[in-house]
Amino acid sequence: MEHTPEEEERIKAIPRYLEGEREVDIYKSLERSKGWFNKWLGRYKTGCKRWYKDLQKRAKVIPNTPVWV
């Protein structure tokens, strides 16, 4: 399975942190924000195999919506 460039960036950032590199050095070298780095570190720490994937941004079903809408 191929990853998007954004996913590759996320996947490469976390091992750098796990090897002891400082957070600030990682996200600045990637020209990203502290919030971006912490978001993906948090997702990694959940243990989910696909932590680097974007989450769906909308609900699949909107409950209680009238049929005519």
WORA-V556361 format. One record per pair of residues at least 12 apart in sequence whose ideal C-beta (glycine too) atoms are under 10 Angstrom apart, sorted by sequence separation. I is the first residue (numbers start at 1). GAP is how many residues later the second one is. D is the distance in Angstrom with one decimal. If there is no record, write none. Layout:
# WORA-V556361
i = {I,I}
gap = {GAP,GAP}
d = {D,D}
This chain:
# WORA-V556361
i = {14,40,43,13,16,24,27,12,13,16,23,27,23,26,13,13,12,23,13,10,17,9,9,10,9,13,14,17,18,13,17,10,14,18,9,10,13,14,17,13,10,11,14,15,10,14,9,10,13,14,7,10,11,10,14,14,13,11,12,10,11,10,7,9,10,8,10,7,6,7,6,7,4,6,1,3,4,3,4}
gap = {12,12,12,13,13,13,13,14,14,14,14,14,15,15,16,17,18,18,19,20,20,21,22,22,23,23,23,23,23,24,24,26,26,26,27,27,27,27,27,28,29,29,29,29,30,30,31,31,31,31,33,33,33,34,37,38,39,40,40,41,41,42,43,43,43,44,44,45,46,46,47,47,48,48,49,49,49,50,50}
d = {8.9,7.0,8.7,5.4,8.7,8.7,9.7,9.3,7.5,9.4,5.7,9.9,7.8,9.5,9.1,6.3,8.5,7.8,8.0,9.4,8.0,6.1,9.9,9.5,7.9,9.0,9.2,9.6,9.6,6.6,6.5,8.9,6.8,8.9,9.5,9.3,6.5,6.6,8.7,8.1,9.2,9.1,9.3,9.8,4.8,5.0,9.0,9.6,9.1,9.4,9.9,8.3,9.3,8.3,8.5,8.3,9.4,9.1,9.8,8.2,5.2,4.4,9.4,9.0,9.0,8.6,9.7,4.9,8.6,6.8,9.9,8.4,9.3,8.0,9.9,7.3,9.2,9.0,8.9}
